[in-house]
């Protein structure tokens, strides 16, 4: 029996991650411990797990709900982290305070002032996780799903000797786009090399069968734009739509395929969300009024919509429990997420290769060592080993460099209690390029004070 600790009983992630673990560990029972600050979500996720295992005919699985993290971690074989310190109440500050300074975040959970704020709120919490993991389950595979992926995964990797990786959807979203660009039936002919940071990766090379992908793509585009052949938008794994307009802009400018989710990509550059950009109110399919930027039709999600979605997520889990218990729903199908596959490979000394977020030890030459970067990687009984990217073009290195450096400074500054280093990360953020130094300091001070309600900061 393998023991799995899930820190953060997430209504968004539980069904996918536990369903994937059940699909991977077909012949072995699981002991799943949900740890949450609040009893209710841990209990509800436990009940869902029990219902799905029963529906799948798995009588040996065990599920537990804890509010004591240390109890849940003791002796765990794997740890999955799906938390959000302060929840949406805290995130409201991440989005609204920067607006007074002309920064209009789309997501606000990775880069920019919102991502900076979310980092300083979560890094101390993750440092506490790392201390407990190091003491209570020093061999466990640690899979992080919490944003900002780069700073928080780096915190875990720097403070533990455990195999650690962050996981996201970007790798298979770009393969979806390549599949559509070439009209392929599936991914079987596609090989992709990626480099960057979470939510800002670039395809440095790819193949279709045994042929170079970029020569084929340039021939297919001809004298026009990739817009002529690109899919007219797509939804990510949680249903957020992207029109791919910024994706087209960046490909036409740089000649390489970026991560296709415009809402995330827009937060890494200086020319999309700052200086009070023109935008319109447009309804989504549910009738919510969303801000849509005139430039590239990039969508912003109001905090009120996120709160409504969170409440609906809880109800979906409760409805799923009821359906599983009365036999009107089948067990979940394996998703495209690969975290469970990598946990299985590590615990069974098998080999799997997929996208990983790990500390840069040279796999992307030209970006700072110690920053958390996203590349392909191998997982086996030794843990997580990133794969060297052959050569990243200098223009791509330069557009990626600010956030790579910023994420490194954020982790170093927070772990060392050095406020100046943390502030340099905000100064250097492209979203703050229109602000004067004293304005950046004022923005930082407001965000720091807002975060004191949720965490003890080191300054």
C-alpha positions as CSV (number, residue, x, y, z in Angstrom):
1,X,0.0,0.0,0.0
2,X,1.3,3.4,-1.0
3,X,0.7,6.4,1.2
4,X,-0.3,9.6,-0.6
5,X,-0.6,13.0,1.3
6,X,-2.6,15.7,-0.4
7,X,-1.9,19.1,1.2
8,X,-4.9,21.3,0.4
9,X,-8.2,19.5,-0.1
10,X,-9.0,21.1,-3.4
11,X,-12.5,20.9,-5.0
12,X,-10.8,21.8,-8.3
13,X,-8.0,19.3,-8.2
14,X,-9.1,16.3,-6.1
15,X,-11.2,14.5,-8.7
16,X,-8.5,14.7,-11.3
17,X,-5.5,13.8,-9.2
18,X,-7.0,11.0,-7.2
19,X,-8.7,9.6,-10.3
20,X,-5.3,9.6,-12.0
21,X,-3.6,7.9,-9.0
22,X,-6.2,5.2,-9.1
23,X,-5.7,4.7,-12.8
24,X,-1.9,4.4,-12.3
25,X,-1.8,2.2,-9.2
26,X,-4.2,-0.3,-10.7
27,X,-2.7,-3.3,-8.8
28,X,-1.8,-1.6,-5.5
29,X,-4.0,-0.2,-2.7
30,X,-3.6,3.5,-1.8
31,X,-3.7,5.2,1.6
32,X,-4.7,8.8,0.8
33,X,-4.5,11.5,3.5
34,X,-6.2,14.8,2.8
35,X,-4.7,17.6,4.9
36,X,-6.4,21.0,5.1
37,X,-6.6,23.9,7.6
38,X,-10.4,23.4,7.5
39,X,-12.1,20.2,8.4
40,X,-15.0,20.4,5.9
41,X,-13.0,20.3,2.6
42,X,-10.8,17.5,3.9
43,X,-13.9,15.5,4.9
44,X,-15.7,16.1,1.6
45,X,-12.6,15.0,-0.4
46,X,-12.2,12.0,1.8
47,X,-15.9,11.0,1.1
48,X,-15.4,11.5,-2.6
49,X,-12.3,9.2,-2.5
50,X,-14.2,6.5,-0.6
51,X,-17.1,6.7,-3.1
52,X,-14.9,6.5,-6.2
53,X,-12.8,3.6,-4.9
54,X,-16.0,1.7,-4.1
55,X,-17.4,2.5,-7.5
56,X,-14.1,1.1,-9.1
57,X,-14.3,-2.0,-7.0
58,X,-11.2,-1.1,-5.0
59,X,-12.0,-2.4,-1.5
60,X,-8.4,-2.0,0.0
61,X,-8.0,1.8,-0.5
62,X,-8.1,3.9,2.6
63,X,-8.9,7.7,2.9
64,X,-8.4,10.0,5.8
65,X,-9.1,13.7,6.6
66,X,-6.6,15.7,8.7
67,X,-6.3,19.2,9.9
68,X,-2.9,18.4,11.4
69,X,-0.4,18.4,8.5
70,X,2.3,16.5,10.3
71,X,0.0,13.6,10.9
72,X,-0.9,13.4,7.2
73,X,2.8,13.6,6.1
74,X,4.3,11.0,8.4
75,X,5.8,8.2,6.3
76,X,4.1,9.4,3.0
77,X,5.4,8.0,-0.2
78,X,4.2,11.0,-2.2
79,X,3.0,14.5,-1.4
80,X,0.8,16.5,-3.7
81,X,0.3,20.3,-2.9
82,X,-2.8,22.1,-4.1
83,X,-3.2,25.0,-1.7
84,X,-3.9,28.8,-2.0
85,X,-2.9,30.7,1.1
86,X,-5.7,33.1,2.0
87,X,-7.8,31.8,-0.8
88,X,-9.7,34.2,-3.1
89,X,-10.1,36.7,-0.3
90,X,-6.3,37.3,-0.4
91,X,-6.2,37.1,-4.2
92,X,-8.7,40.0,-4.3
93,X,-5.8,42.2,-3.1
94,X,-3.4,40.8,-5.7
95,X,-5.7,42.0,-8.4
96,X,-7.2,45.2,-7.1
97,X,-4.2,47.0,-5.5
98,X,-2.1,46.9,-8.7
99,X,-5.1,48.4,-10.7
100,X,-4.5,51.7,-8.9
101,X,-1.1,51.7,-10.4
102,X,-2.3,50.9,-14.0
103,X,-1.7,47.2,-13.9
104,X,-4.7,45.1,-15.0
105,X,-3.9,41.4,-14.4
106,X,-5.6,38.7,-16.4
107,X,-5.0,35.8,-14.0
108,X,-2.7,37.3,-11.4
109,X,-1.2,34.1,-10.0
110,X,2.2,33.8,-11.6
111,X,4.0,37.0,-12.9
112,X,3.5,40.7,-12.5
113,X,2.5,42.5,-9.3
114,X,-0.2,39.9,-8.5
115,X,2.2,37.0,-8.9
116,X,4.8,38.8,-6.8
117,X,2.2,39.3,-4.0
118,X,1.1,35.7,-4.2
119,X,4.7,34.5,-4.0
120,X,5.5,36.5,-0.8
121,X,2.3,35.1,0.8
122,X,3.0,31.5,-0.1
123,X,6.8,31.1,0.1
124,X,6.8,31.2,4.0
125,X,4.0,28.6,4.0
126,X,5.9,26.3,1.6
127,X,9.1,26.7,3.6
128,X,7.1,25.2,6.5
129,X,5.9,22.4,4.2
130,X,9.5,21.7,3.2
131,X,10.7,21.5,6.9
132,X,8.0,18.9,7.7
133,X,8.6,16.9,4.5
134,X,12.3,16.8,5.2
135,X,11.7,15.4,8.6
136,X,8.6,13.2,8.2
137,X,8.9,11.8,4.6
138,X,12.4,12.5,3.3
139,X,12.0,10.0,0.4
140,X,8.6,11.1,-0.8
141,X,8.0,12.4,-4.3
142,X,6.7,16.0,-4.1
143,X,4.4,17.2,-6.8
144,X,3.4,20.9,-6.6
145,X,0.3,22.2,-8.3
146,X,0.1,25.6,-6.6
147,X,1.0,28.9,-8.3
148,X,3.2,30.7,-8.7
149,X,4.7,27.4,-9.8
150,X,8.3,28.6,-10.3
151,X,8.8,30.3,-6.9
152,X,7.0,27.7,-4.8
153,X,8.6,24.7,-6.5
154,X,12.0,26.3,-6.1
155,X,11.3,26.8,-2.4
156,X,10.6,23.1,-2.0
157,X,13.5,22.0,-4.1
158,X,16.0,24.3,-2.2
159,X,14.8,23.2,1.3
160,X,14.5,19.5,0.8
161,X,16.4,16.6,-0.7
162,X,13.2,15.0,-2.0
163,X,12.5,14.6,-5.7
164,X,10.4,17.7,-6.5
165,X,8.6,18.9,-9.6
166,X,5.9,21.3,-10.5
167,X,3.1,20.4,-12.9
168,X,1.0,22.3,-15.4
169,X,-1.0,21.9,-18.6
170,X,1.3,23.9,-20.9
171,X,3.1,20.9,-22.5
172,X,0.0,19.2,-23.8
173,X,-1.8,22.4,-24.7
174,X,1.0,23.3,-27.1
175,X,0.9,19.7,-28.5
176,X,-2.8,20.3,-29.1
177,X,-2.0,23.4,-31.2
178,X,0.7,21.6,-33.2
179,X,-1.7,18.8,-33.9
180,X,-4.3,21.2,-35.2
181,X,-1.7,23.2,-37.2
182,X,-0.8,20.1,-39.1
183,X,-4.2,18.4,-39.2
184,X,-2.9,15.3,-37.3
185,X,-5.2,12.7,-35.9
186,X,-3.3,12.5,-32.6
187,X,0.1,13.3,-30.9
188,X,1.8,10.1,-32.0
189,X,4.0,11.9,-34.6
190,X,4.8,14.9,-32.5
191,X,8.1,15.3,-30.6
192,X,8.5,18.6,-28.7
193,X,11.4,20.4,-27.0
194,X,10.4,23.2,-24.6
195,X,12.2,25.8,-22.6
196,X,11.0,28.6,-20.3
197,X,9.2,29.1,-17.0
198,X,5.8,27.8,-16.1
199,X,3.1,29.6,-18.1
200,X,5.8,31.1,-20.3
201,X,7.4,28.2,-22.2
202,X,8.6,28.3,-25.8
203,X,8.9,25.4,-28.3
204,X,12.6,25.6,-29.2
205,X,12.3,22.7,-31.6
206,X,9.8,20.0,-32.7
207,X,9.4,17.2,-35.1
208,X,6.5,15.7,-37.1
209,X,7.6,12.2,-37.6
210,X,11.3,12.4,-38.4
211,X,11.0,15.8,-40.1
212,X,12.0,19.1,-38.6
213,X,8.8,20.9,-37.5
214,X,9.8,24.5,-38.0
215,X,10.8,24.1,-41.7
216,X,7.5,22.3,-42.2
217,X,5.6,25.1,-40.4
218,X,7.3,27.9,-42.3
219,X,6.6,26.2,-45.6
220,X,3.0,25.8,-44.5
221,X,2.6,29.5,-43.5
222,X,4.4,30.7,-46.7
223,X,4.4,34.5,-47.1
224,X,1.5,35.0,-44.7
225,X,1.0,34.8,-40.9
226,X,0.6,31.8,-38.7
227,X,-2.9,33.3,-38.1
228,X,-3.8,32.0,-41.5
229,X,-3.5,28.4,-40.3
230,X,-3.7,28.6,-36.5
231,X,-6.8,27.3,-34.6
232,X,-9.2,30.1,-33.8
233,X,-8.8,29.5,-30.0
234,X,-9.1,26.8,-27.5
235,X,-9.9,26.1,-23.9
236,X,-7.4,24.9,-21.3
237,X,-7.9,21.9,-19.0
238,X,-10.2,23.9,-16.6
239,X,-12.2,25.5,-19.4
240,X,-10.6,29.0,-19.8
241,X,-10.8,30.1,-23.4
242,X,-7.9,31.8,-25.3
243,X,-8.3,33.3,-28.7
244,X,-4.6,32.7,-29.5
245,X,-4.1,36.3,-30.7
246,X,-1.1,37.0,-28.6
247,X,0.2,33.6,-29.5
248,X,0.1,34.7,-33.2
249,X,1.7,38.0,-32.4
250,X,4.6,36.4,-30.6
251,X,5.2,33.7,-33.2
252,X,5.2,36.3,-36.0
253,X,7.7,38.4,-34.0
254,X,10.1,35.7,-32.8
255,X,9.6,32.8,-35.2
256,X,9.0,30.3,-32.3
257,X,5.8,28.8,-30.8
258,X,5.0,30.2,-27.4
259,X,2.6,28.8,-24.8
260,X,-0.8,29.3,-26.4
261,X,-2.7,30.5,-23.4
262,X,-2.8,34.3,-23.9
263,X,-4.1,35.0,-20.5
264,X,-1.0,33.7,-18.9
265,X,1.5,34.7,-21.5
266,X,0.3,38.3,-21.4
267,X,1.5,38.7,-17.8
268,X,5.1,38.1,-18.7
269,X,5.5,41.0,-21.1
270,X,5.3,44.8,-20.7
271,X,3.0,45.8,-23.5
272,X,-0.3,44.0,-22.8
273,X,-1.7,44.8,-19.3
274,X,-0.2,48.1,-18.2
275,X,-0.9,51.8,-18.6
276,X,-4.6,51.4,-18.3
277,X,-5.2,49.5,-21.5
278,X,-8.4,50.0,-23.4
279,X,-11.0,47.2,-22.7
280,X,-14.6,46.4,-23.1
281,X,-17.2,44.5,-21.0
282,X,-18.4,41.3,-22.8
283,X,-20.5,38.5,-21.4
284,X,-19.2,34.9,-21.2
285,X,-21.4,31.8,-21.9
286,X,-22.8,32.0,-18.4
287,X,-23.7,35.7,-18.7
288,X,-20.8,37.0,-16.5
289,X,-19.5,40.4,-17.6
290,X,-15.8,40.0,-18.2
291,X,-13.2,42.6,-19.1
292,X,-11.8,42.0,-22.6
293,X,-8.7,44.0,-23.6
294,X,-8.9,45.6,-27.0
295,X,-5.4,44.3,-27.7
296,X,-5.5,40.7,-28.7
297,X,-8.9,40.2,-27.1
298,X,-7.3,39.1,-23.9
299,X,-9.8,38.1,-21.2
300,X,-9.7,39.1,-17.5
301,X,-11.6,37.2,-14.9
302,X,-13.2,39.2,-12.1
303,X,-12.7,37.9,-8.6
304,X,-16.5,37.6,-8.2
305,X,-16.6,35.1,-11.0
306,X,-13.8,33.1,-9.4
307,X,-15.7,33.1,-6.2
308,X,-18.8,31.8,-7.9
309,X,-16.8,29.1,-9.7
310,X,-15.3,28.0,-6.4
311,X,-18.7,27.6,-4.8
312,X,-19.9,25.6,-7.9
313,X,-16.8,23.4,-7.6
314,X,-17.7,22.3,-4.1
315,X,-21.2,21.5,-5.3
316,X,-19.9,19.4,-8.2
317,X,-17.8,17.3,-5.8
318,X,-20.9,16.8,-3.6
319,X,-23.0,15.9,-6.6
320,X,-20.3,13.5,-7.8
321,X,-20.3,11.7,-4.4
322,X,-24.1,11.2,-4.5
323,X,-24.0,9.9,-8.1
324,X,-21.1,7.5,-7.3
325,X,-22.9,6.2,-4.2
326,X,-26.2,5.4,-6.1
327,X,-24.4,4.0,-9.1
328,X,-25.4,6.7,-11.6
329,X,-21.8,7.7,-12.3
330,X,-18.8,5.7,-13.3
331,X,-15.3,6.2,-11.8
332,X,-13.2,8.9,-13.4
333,X,-11.2,8.4,-16.6
334,X,-7.4,9.0,-16.6
335,X,-6.7,12.7,-17.4
336,X,-3.8,14.0,-19.4
337,X,-2.1,15.2,-16.3
338,X,1.2,13.3,-15.7
339,X,1.9,13.9,-12.0
340,X,0.4,10.6,-11.0
341,X,2.3,8.8,-13.7
342,X,5.6,10.3,-12.4
343,X,4.8,9.3,-8.9
344,X,4.1,5.8,-10.0
345,X,7.4,5.7,-12.1
346,X,9.4,6.9,-9.1
347,X,7.9,4.5,-6.6
348,X,8.2,1.6,-9.0
349,X,11.7,2.5,-10.5
350,X,10.2,2.8,-14.0
351,X,11.0,5.6,-16.5
352,X,8.7,8.3,-17.9
353,X,9.5,11.5,-19.7
354,X,7.4,14.6,-19.7
355,X,7.5,18.3,-18.9
356,X,8.8,19.2,-15.4
357,X,9.5,22.3,-13.4
358,X,12.8,22.0,-11.7
359,X,15.8,24.1,-10.6
360,X,18.0,25.2,-13.4
361,X,21.2,23.2,-13.2
362,X,22.2,24.0,-16.7
363,X,19.3,22.5,-18.7
364,X,18.7,26.0,-20.1
365,X,22.0,27.6,-20.6
366,X,21.7,31.4,-20.5
367,X,19.1,31.5,-17.7
368,X,20.2,31.9,-14.1
369,X,21.2,28.8,-12.2
370,X,18.9,28.0,-9.3
371,X,15.8,29.6,-11.0
372,X,12.9,27.1,-11.5
373,X,12.5,26.5,-15.2
374,X,10.3,24.2,-17.3
375,X,11.8,21.7,-19.7
376,X,11.3,18.1,-20.6
377,X,12.6,15.7,-17.9
378,X,13.0,12.1,-16.9
379,X,11.5,10.6,-13.8
380,X,12.7,7.2,-12.5
381,X,13.8,5.6,-9.3
382,X,16.4,8.3,-8.9
383,X,13.9,11.1,-8.9
384,X,13.5,14.0,-11.4
385,X,16.2,14.8,-13.9
386,X,15.7,17.6,-16.4
387,X,16.8,17.2,-20.0
388,X,19.2,19.6,-21.6
389,X,17.8,22.0,-24.2
390,X,20.1,22.0,-27.1
391,X,20.2,25.7,-27.8
392,X,17.8,28.5,-26.9
393,X,17.8,31.4,-29.3
394,X,19.1,34.6,-27.7
395,X,15.9,36.6,-28.4
396,X,13.9,34.0,-26.4
397,X,16.4,34.0,-23.6
398,X,16.1,37.8,-23.3
399,X,12.3,37.8,-23.2
400,X,12.4,35.0,-20.6
401,X,15.2,36.4,-18.5
402,X,13.3,39.0,-16.4
403,X,10.9,36.5,-14.8
404,X,13.6,33.8,-14.4
405,X,15.7,36.3,-12.4
406,X,12.7,37.7,-10.6
407,X,11.6,34.3,-9.4
408,X,15.1,33.5,-8.2
409,X,15.3,36.9,-6.3
410,X,11.9,36.3,-4.7
411,X,12.8,32.9,-3.3
412,X,16.2,34.1,-2.1
413,X,14.9,37.3,-0.6
414,X,12.0,35.6,1.2
415,X,14.0,32.7,2.6
416,X,16.8,35.1,3.8
417,X,14.4,37.8,5.0
418,X,16.0,40.4,2.7
419,X,13.3,42.9,1.7
420,X,15.6,44.7,-0.8
421,X,16.1,41.5,-2.9
422,X,12.3,40.9,-2.9
423,X,11.7,44.5,-4.0
424,X,14.2,44.2,-6.8
425,X,12.1,41.4,-8.2
426,X,9.1,43.8,-8.4
427,X,11.3,46.7,-9.8
428,X,12.5,44.3,-12.5
429,X,9.0,43.0,-13.5
430,X,7.9,44.0,-17.0
431,X,4.5,44.9,-15.7
432,X,6.1,47.6,-13.6
433,X,8.1,49.1,-16.5
434,X,5.8,52.2,-16.7
435,X,6.2,53.0,-13.0
436,X,8.8,55.2,-11.3
437,X,10.9,53.6,-8.5
438,X,9.0,55.3,-5.7
439,X,5.7,54.1,-7.2
440,X,7.0,50.5,-7.3
441,X,7.9,50.9,-3.6
442,X,4.4,52.2,-2.8
443,X,2.8,49.3,-4.7
444,X,5.0,46.9,-2.8
445,X,4.2,48.4,0.6
446,X,0.5,48.1,-0.1
447,X,0.7,44.5,-1.1
448,X,3.0,43.6,1.8
449,X,0.6,45.1,4.3
450,X,-2.4,43.4,2.7
451,X,-0.6,40.0,3.0
452,X,0.2,40.4,6.7
453,X,-3.3,39.3,7.4
454,X,-2.6,35.8,6.0
455,X,1.1,35.0,6.8
456,X,4.0,36.1,9.0
457,X,6.4,37.9,6.6
458,X,10.1,38.0,7.3
459,X,10.3,41.8,7.1
